[in-house]
Amino acid sequence: MRVVDVLAALRRRWFVIVLCAVVCAGVAGVYSKTTTKVYRAVTTISVTPARFDYGNGLAAQQLLANYAANLTGETLLKQLNAQMKLDIAPDVLARMITVTSDNTVLTITLTVDDTDANRAANIANQLAQLFITTQTQYNLSHLNPDVDVHVVHSAAVPGSPNRPKSKTNVLAGLILGLLVGGGAAYVLDVWDDRLRTEHDIEAGLGMPLLGNLPHFGGAARARLDPANAGIQSDESPAKQPVGGTRR
C-alpha cells in the first residue's frame, strides 16, 4: 500500500468522506439540541486560621478534608432541603454536588450541577452559608475559634449550560466523520477491482508494465485519427486547367 494510492483512493471517493462528515456532525448537533441542558454554579469557601502561626495553619489544612466531607453529609443536606423546600432526596442532592479542597490556598470549591440555572446558584450559595453557620457554631461551642470559615466567591447564575457543549460535540462529530469516511472510502476503493493505473495493472497481473500509450486531447486526437485523413483533399476546391477555359 503506497501513500499515493491511498491519496488517490480518497480523491476518487471524496463524496463518501463528505457524506460521513456531514452525517456525523448532524447527529452530534441533534444530540446536543435534544439532550437536557445542565448548568453549573460554583462557590468558593476559605478556611483560614484566625491567628497566623504554624500550628493553626497545619490545623486548617487537616480540617479541609473533613469540612469537604461534611458539605455533602446527609444531615446538612436534609437541613438544606427543608430550608429551600427543594423536595429532593439527600442522595440525589449529593450526586448534584461536587466538593474539592485545595491545601495550597486553604479553600474548598463547592460545585452544583442542575437543570435549573437559578436553582443551581441558590443551592451552592445557601449550602455554603448553612455550612459556615453550622461550623462556626460548632467551633464556638467547643471553644475552638482558631479557624475562620467564610465565602470568598459566591456562585452567580450561569448564563449558558455547562453541558452538553454543542460546538465541541459538532466538531468532534465532524472529525469522527472524516476519519470514518476516509476509512470507508479506502475500503470501497480496495474492493473495486477495476484497473485504473499502471500500478493496478502490475499488481493485478503480477508482471511489469513494458509501455503505455499516451492520452491525447481533443485537437491532437482529431489530427491523429485515421478516420479524418483525406477530409482536407475532399473538401478542397477543384483545380482549374492550365491555360484558361477549354472551348
Secondary structure as UniProt FT lines:
FT   HELIX           3..12
FT   HELIX           14..34
FT   STRAND          38..49
FT   HELIX           54..71
FT   HELIX           74..84
FT   HELIX           90..96
FT   STRAND          97..102
FT   TURN            103..106
FT   STRAND          107..114
FT   HELIX           117..141
FT   TURN            142..143
FT   TURN            145..146
FT   STRAND          147..153
FT   HELIX           166..191
FT   HELIX           198..205
FT   HELIX           218..224
FT   HELIX           226..228
FT   TURN            229..230
FT   HELIX           231..235
FT   TURN            242..243
//
